[in-house]
């Protein structure tokens, strides 16, 4: 009996030890699992300089003071620079505006070789700010940042926002982000310089962390080899152009008051260095009797080939399909004989901080058009047309003011009416000139252009070219357009 009681007590003692061991083991496994999960989640968030973010815990939201004031000034500076019009910087201002600002209570000591640029002190002893390299992350400022002056804090705000706004391939690269920050905050910066630096840094092999190439100064990189484009023409756009011919309407053989267009062009193919754009243009023209008539459908193509010695080289093509040459008699009586106008060409453009210049050379192919009425059929045999033009002007802040000259040289054409009447003209020229004015505001571009015929072969005019969409009619016109670029 005594042995049975002792055995029962030993069994109870052993059972208690097993239970205690199981509890301890379970707690240990739970703690270990929690630790591993936390580490796993922490490792998925990378700080802009490549850290795992373990030092970015806590912080109190800042709602007023020097950090909020300098952020507002940084936003205003980027708006004046028009950064939404620069490729890869479309979300930079929203990242500045919407990012939460947190002030950490204690300073952080640099511990990585990537701690550099505006984020740390010159002697490398203190860190000013940090953010996660992902969109919409908060920006954490350390007490040392409050010792910076206003210009330094503005640059710091922009630098941290760049870590979140740039493409993922470069946003963690401190060297790249620092050079772009310098380009955006330099006292003599401009949108053209900023665009050149951003596109070069993002597309350059140096974006993988290699040292900056020789020739880097003040955050600006210059290159004379093939590189990314900086022209506004590389951006997708939705444009509404309006053209009025009423100024000298009597000088035209066709009673047309105005032309309304809607043009779209997108760049779905290619990369930053070579982009292919495809688009369409729909048109309506207005005659004096207030009747609106649908005009040609135009198909557009644009291929950015390369950049050489600071010139953007672009190939372009367009096909204007005339929709009315076989229309009703009333339509035919009020419309010029327009042919299917196929044009191929090349453009060389240079954009600098204070001026722009562009040369264009185009060739329109041979074609013919017919217009039928009840009494007769008129056939228009058109020769090829060479178009050479130059555009140049100056820049001041968001304005561009310049002018252009356009020489049209057309081969002989023949107009045949019925079976008997025939009119033939030899090679002829038409020279048009006029002013250009543009205003850029964010992604919007507003333009105003005037054009008149300064010289032409006697008896000839723009009407004889037969391209209403491209060259218009009459002796003079005024054009206005609004364009959204994205």
C-alpha angles and dihedrals in degrees: 000000000000090000090051091052092049091049090050091051091049091051091050091048090050092047091051091051091050091051092048090048091049091051093049091047092048092049091048093050091048092051092046092048091049091049093050092047091051091049091048092052092043092053091056092064114072123195116227092259093050099265120136093242098245090132094055100079125132128354133159121254113253114221101168142011136066095325093056093043095051091046089057090051091048090053091049091050092052091048091053089050089050095228093171086072091058119089113250093015098080093110098039096097094044089051089054094045098046104033113110114238114221125186114211116213098224134040124254125226117223110251104167131069088231092066096108146115122040091341095075140037120269092252091050094238100115139037118220104190145352138190137178114259095241135089120277095013120147122254116232119204122194124215091257089067091067089069092064123100124243097267092049092051092049090053090046092053091050092045093054092045090052089059087063101035103046122086114282091248092069109016092096093049106101093192093055094044091048093052092049090048090054091050092052097044103038113121093237097041125137136186091255093053092046091049091049093051095044095049093044093049095045095047098036123101085233088072088080090070105278118140117273113269123251113279096050111139130164091351093304124123121198125195136176096195134081110300143139122314122252099184120117086232090077092069126094111247148184111210136184111197123185123194126189123200097174095101093081101005093144089064090065127079089220124068100229122147104180147347126222120197138184113199131183129181128176133184106218097152135058132021138270093288097046122022130179116210125196126187151150136223127206121195143195126187129202123218126199092262090062093248114144115217127190111238136192125329109226125204115204134201129181128178122186103213109182146310120249127177090349093308121122109220115204133177119209140184135183137182117199108198110203110220100187110050089102097036130121122301092257091052093047092050093058101038131078118241099264122184131201096277114208115186131182124184153141133237131204114195134175123194120194131171093262106023146020133206131185135181122197130190121185139174124205115201131235116272144147137223136198131208119195128202131170093265104037150353121241119204122197117200107195128194128215119287127214115206120195119175141165126203122190138160150136132268129222118176105303096348131093118192123181146109144240143217122207126191119196116193113186129188121231119296133195129209117200122189116192115320101309115035117077133170123192129186129187127225111312140181136219122192119197127185136176150140128276128206126180135177123196122204116170108302091345126095123189121192138184122191135178125198136182135167107256096177139003142163107277111274094013132104144166088280090071092060090067097214108119093170096050107032106010126210138281130028101293143019142176121216133193129180142179119203133188112205124194 
